[in-house]
Amino acid sequence: MTPMRILPSLLFLFVFSPTVSAQYLDDAAVNTHALAASAGWRALGHYHREMAGWRSDIDDDGFFLAEHGAVDPHRELVATLAAFTDPARRQQAVCRYP
């Protein structure tokens, strides 16, 4: 299955499932690099290519869950998936993707 087809399913699962096991996240981690490189994930984060890599058009550092999420789509994806599995941070993460 291509990353573009997996991304909506993962987001749906993490947003609407009351509990997501850490085991599922570990199983899904194999595909995080491909998912972070997908056009769908880059569109959600408003990423565009620059000479040195990626940069998001979003200029509010508070938007990103990863420390360098504005310039690293993969770190932001991993941080987002981790937040979806953490009940204390889940709502904060869900609100970023209406």
Rosetta blueprint (number, residue, H / E / L):
1 M L
2 T L
3 P H
4 M H
5 R H
6 I H
7 L H
8 P H
9 S H
10 L H
11 L H
12 F H
13 L H
14 F H
15 V H
16 F H
17 S L
18 P L
19 T L
20 V L
21 S L
22 A H
23 Q H
24 Y H
25 L H
26 D H
27 D H
28 A H
29 A H
30 V H
31 N H
32 T H
33 H H
34 A H
35 L H
36 A H
37 A L
38 S L
39 A H
40 G H
41 W H
42 R H
43 A H
44 L H
45 G L
46 H L
47 Y E
48 H E
49 R E
50 E E
51 M L
52 A L
53 G E
54 W E
55 R E
56 S E
57 D L
58 I L
59 D L
60 D L
61 D H
62 G H
63 F H
64 F L
65 L L
66 A L
67 E L
68 H L
69 G L
70 A L
71 V L
72 D L
73 P H
74 H H
75 R H
76 E H
77 L H
78 V H
79 A H
80 T H
81 L H
82 A H
83 A H
84 F H
85 T L
86 D L
87 P L
88 A L
89 R L
90 R H
91 Q H
92 Q H
93 A H
94 V H
95 C L
96 R L
97 Y L
98 P L
